[in-house]
Amino acid sequence: MKKKIFILFLWLLLPQVLLAKVNAVVVHQTNGTKTVFLLADAPVVTYSGNTLVLRTATKEASMPVEGIENVTFEDYSVPTLIDEATITSDGILFRQLAAGSEVRIYTVDGKTVSTLKADSSGVVALDLSALPKGVLIIRTPDTTIKVNN
């Protein structure tokens, strides 16, 4: 039954893929999380029990089917550090994060200094003055940067 539903799903989306300029499949979950797989990475979709699994050579994501809001094919622009972070007078402003995703700050010896969560619009404002001086490692779900504070 699941195979039939999935094949019907792909058949219904085929015109959208053929007529539009798309480069990614995006899974939108009910909790607001978006999981993006670039079509150039040849994602493979399988089911394991009641779980949808997407896999490429470098990435894998699994999610319960009931937690999926929809799946779209999109012209996805891969965010770069310049798209995601802006240096401000107070620190660093991270944008385009999934709501609730974490930004973690570490010292060079691996100790966690702070953990911040993105607000509902996917923004985290990091105040560098509140952090220890020296080299810090800042990790978002997609990017890791080194900052000399």
Phi, psi and omega in degrees: 000315180298322179297318180296318179296316181294318179295319176298318178302312180295320180297320179291329181273345183305314178300322179298319181291318183288326184270340183252158174275103182234151178221006184208152168254131184239124176262119179260119181264159182295340179273006178094352180286138173246129176247124186247132173235122178288136180295332178297337179274004177052064180293143178249129182252128177222167174245142173227103186066237178256028184240131174272132180237125173247135186216138168235185179294335185241354187214146176218140175221139175228143182209147177295139183302321182291346178268004181265122178280309175196170178232130180232157170254128189224161168273093188264128176266117182294120181294144173247171180303324181294325177288326188271331188228142177230131176282128178242176179292336181264340184166230182231135177251116177264133180234172175062029174267158174290140178305131179084354179289155187261144169244121182248142179241129182235154168277169182294340177269011171091004180280134178286125180265320184200151173228124180240151178247140178294141177286184185297340177262009175079029183244140171229126175258115182259116179270105183292334181293339180273358183253158180296152177287155180114192182278130178235148176252125180246124184238122170258175179301334184244348189219144172234130178230157177248134183231135173263104186274000000 
